[in-house]
Amino acid sequence: MKLFRFAPVVLAAFLLTGCFDNKKSTTETAAPEQQKLPAAPTFNADSAYAYVAKQVAFGPRVPNTPAHVRTGDWVIGKFKSYGLTVREQPFEAMAFDGKMLRSRNIIAQFQPQAARRVTIFSHWDTRPFADKDKEKKNAPFEGASDGASGVGIALEMARILAAQPDSLTPAVGVDFILFDSEDYGYDSSTQGELTNKLANQEAQGGSSWCLGSQYWAKNLMPVNYKAEYGILLDMVGAKNGKFSREDTSRQKARDVVDKVWNIAAQIGYSDYFLFQDSPGITDDHVFTNQAGVRTIDIIDHLPVGDDYFPAYHHTTQDNLANIDKRTLKAVGQVVLQTIYGE
């Protein structure tokens, strides 16, 4: 995935307190009383896993590589095979090292005629170097959880929605927006010997990360795009996945956070969706929120200790062996149930 910095509200808290303790900043609250939920289709974790495995089989999805092109073509083809309306948003963006990345965002719409819409965001590229790996710092890696898992869940949701008879479709349209060139960012903790050529852009509120979502936010597709809310899926397939309520998500769309986490508790996935608050991070949802889509981030987060991310983050350990169908099932079923609650 990417380097995360604290969101502005968290940074302000840091400045006020004089120090930031990740353990102390994580708070826990009790789950609310349950309410009756509408029926929703069953999410198929085996199918989602197969989609993850297929992406990994192409090789690391690093921009400017044949594997990246082939993976994008395959994802687009799968969405089209399920009858969704698919658009490509090609763009070129400069990475922190000066390399120009040939990129494309992928937009697939289910029930494009529906006025009310919900957006599922993810990114489909992989980071070109395992810079947190102690032995293979410059090696490419599979990005099985960091990237492929979110896309795998999105594709399975698209397949399920398309298979429903008209009487069992949700009351909202669903858009799957997959961002490119998200993970090619500068991490000062691991790449301090390099020069970040996007430092000036970061000083003006941009980022060397999330290049695809930054482009989309400035060039909305569809034009004048609006949605009730968005859910970002990032690192949602690993073993022992844990998802806390991230600060930017709570600040921008607290009602959506509450809805998703409450549903998770009611259908039996509170071991994954923890009633804990975690610090804000820079991820694609920062820029989709800026674009007017109230978005929350479902992202794997260590609920205790000093590290924000699990040990596999940005290492060669983020491979297919790291993927657990039970985590895919938990996230996919919760998000599907959320959509059917609209």
N, C-alpha and C positions, 0 to 999 in steps of 0.2 A: 504494500500500500504506500502511503506517503508519510512524510514528516508532518506532525501535527503541532500547531501552536495553539496556545490558549485563545479562546474567543475573547473579544473586547471586554465583555462583562466579567469574565474570569480574571483577565489581566488586571482590570480595575481592582478586583478584590485582592489580588496579589499585592498590588501597590499599597493598598490600605493596610494590609496586615503585616507586610514586611517579609513574609515568607510564604511559600506554597507547599503544603503537605498533601500529597494525593490521597493518603489514607484518611486524613481528617476531612478532606473535601467531599468524600463519598458518604452520603447519608442514606439511611434506610427507613422506609415507612411501611405500614401494613397495607395489605391489599383490601380494597373496598368490598362491600357486599355484592353478590352476584345478581345479574339480571338475565332474563331469558333471552337467548340469542336465536336469530333466524337460522334456518338450515343453510348449510354451505357444502359444496362438493368436497370430496376427500382429496387432499393433496398427495400425489404419488412420489414418494422420496426416491424410489428406484429409478423412475424416469428422470427426475431432476439430477440424480447422480450420473446417469448416462450422459446427460447434456454437459455436465462438468467434465467428465472423462473425455468426451469428444473434443472439447476446447483444448484441454491439456495435450491431447494427442497431436494437435497441429504443431506443437512446440511453443516456446515463450512468445506471447503476443506483443512483441516490442514494435512500436511504430517504425516504419521504413524497412520492415522485413517481410519476406514472402509468407511466413507463418501468420503474421498480423493480417495481411490481406486475405488469405484463405479463411481465417477464422471469421472475419467480418462478413465475407461473402456467405459463409455457411449460416451464421446467425440470421442474416437478412433472409436467406432462403427458407429457414425454419419458420420465421414469423409469417412469411408469405404463404407457406404451405398450410397454415392454420387460418388463412383468409383475412389476416389483419392488413390494414392499410399501412404501407411501409414507406418511409422517406429516409433518404440519406442526406446528411449535412456535411459535405467535405470542407475541410479548412486546413490551413498550414499554420503552425505555431512554432515559435522558437523556444527551445528548451533552455534550461539554466546554463548548459555548457555551450550554447551557441548553435547547436544542431537544429536544423529546420525539420520538423516532424510532419510528415504527410498523414493526415488524420481524417476521421469521419465520425460524427455522431450518428446514432441509429435511432429512429423514432418509429414505433409500431403502435397503431391505434386499434383498439377493440371497441366496436360500436362508435365509430367516429361521429355519427349523427347526434349522439346524446349531448344534451346541453351541460349536464353536471358530469364532472370528470374527476378521477383520481389518478395520480401519477406514481408509477413505480420507477425509481431511478436506480442505476447501477453504473459501474464502469467496466469496460470489457478489455482493456489493455493490461499488460504486465510491466512491472518495473524492469529496466534492462540490467540491473546489477543488484546482487544480494549483499548490499553494503553493510548489513548487520551480521552477516555470517562471519564467524571467527576464522574460518579456514578458506572460504571461497568468496571473498568480498566483491570481486568483479564479475562473478559468474552470473549468467542469466538464470532465472528459476521459473517454475511452472505457474506460480500464482493461482493455485487451485482454490484456496479460500479467498485470497485477495484478488477479486475480479471474477474468476470463473464461477464461483458459487452463487453470486448475485445474479449473474446472467442465467445460470442453470435454473434457478428458482423462477426468474421472469419467464423463461421459455416454457417451463412446466405450467405456470399459471396461464399463459396464453393458450396452450394446448387444451387445458381444462375448460377455460371459458368458451373457446370455440366449439367444444364438443357438447355444450349444454343446449337443450331445446329452448326455444324462445320463452317458454313459460318459466324456465329456471335460470335465465340470465340475470345478472345483478341490475340494480336500478340506476347505475352510473356507467359511463364509458370509462375505459381503463387505457391509459397510455403508458407504454414501456419506453423509456428514454435512456439509452445507454451511451455514456460519455466515453470519449477516446482521450488518449494522452493525459490521463489523470495522474499516473504514478511515476512520471518522469520529472521528479522534483529534487530540489537541493536539500540535503540533510546536513546541517552544520555539525552534528554530533559524530557523523561517520565520514563526511566528505570535506572536512575542514581544510584539507590541502588543495581543494579545488576553488575556482572562482565562480561565484553565482552571478551570472550576467543579467539576471532578472531582479537583482537587489533593488534597483530603482522602482521597478514595477511593484514590488512587495511594499516598499515604503509608501506607495500611493494607494494601498488597499487591495492590490492584486496578490498573486501568489505564483511561485514557480511550480506549484502543484495544481491539479484540477484545471488543466488548460482547456479541456473540452467543455466543461460546465461553464467556465468563464466566457468562452466563445458563444455558447448557446444563450446565456443570460443576456448578452449584448445583441444577439441575432435570433430572436425567438422563432422557433419552428415547432408547430405551425405559427404563422404570424399572429401577434397579439394573443398568444396562448394564455389560457386561464384554467385553473383547476381548483377544486375544493381544498385539496391538500396533496402533499407528496410524501412518499416513504422511500428513503434511500437505503439500499441494501449493500453493505460493504463488509467483507469478511464474515460471511454468514453460513459457513459450512464446516468449520473445523470441529474436531473432537473437543468435548467439554466447552463448547461455545457459551459465553456469558454476555448478556446485553443489558447494560445499565442505561439510565435515562440521562442522556448527554445534555449538557447545559444549553447549547445553542438551540437544540430541539425544544427544550422546556421554555426557553425565552420566546421563541418564535411561534410555537404551536403546542402549547401545553395541553390543550384539549385533545389533540391527536395522540400525543404521548400517553395520556391517561387512557384513552380509548384502546390503544393497541396493547398496553401492558395489562389493563383490566381483562381484556379478552384472553390474553395469554394465560392469566391466572385461572380464568373460568374454564378453559378447555384443557387445563392440565400441563401447562408449560412454564410455570413460575420458576422451575429450576434453571431455565434458560433466560427468561425475561425477569431480571431481578428488580425488586422495588428499592433500588438504590440510585442516587444521583451521582453523576460523574462529571468531571471538568469538560469544558467546551473544547472543541477541536476544529481544525480547518479541514473540511472535507467538502464534497460537492454540494452539500446542503447549504453551505454558507452562501453560495452564488445563486442557487435556485431560490432561496429565500429573498435575496436581493432582487431577483427577477419577478417577485410577486407571488411565487408558489410557496405557501407555508409548508415547510418540509422538515421531517424528523429523520434522524439517522439511527438505523439499527446496525450496530458495529460491535465486533468482538472486543471486549474490554476486561482486563484483569480487575476483579472487584476488590482485591486486597494487595498490599505491597506498594513499592515505589514505581513500578513499571506500569505504563498505561496499556501496553500491548502484550499479547502472548509471545512466547519464545520463538514461534515460527515466523513472526512478522519480519518481512524483508530478508529472509534467509532461504537457503535451498530446502529447508524443512517444510516450506509451504508447497507441498506436492500432493499428488492424489492420495497417498497413504494417510495424509492428514485430514481427509474429508470423512465425515460421519453422516450417514443417512439420517440419523436421529436428529441432528442439528438442522439439516435441510428440511426435514419434516416439521420441526417445531416452528421455524421461521415461515415456511411456505403456508402451513395451515393457519397460523395466526394472521398473516397478511390477507389470505384468501377470505377468512372469516370476517376480517375488518371490512373488506370491500362489500361483502354480502350484507353487512349491517347498515349500509347506506340506503 
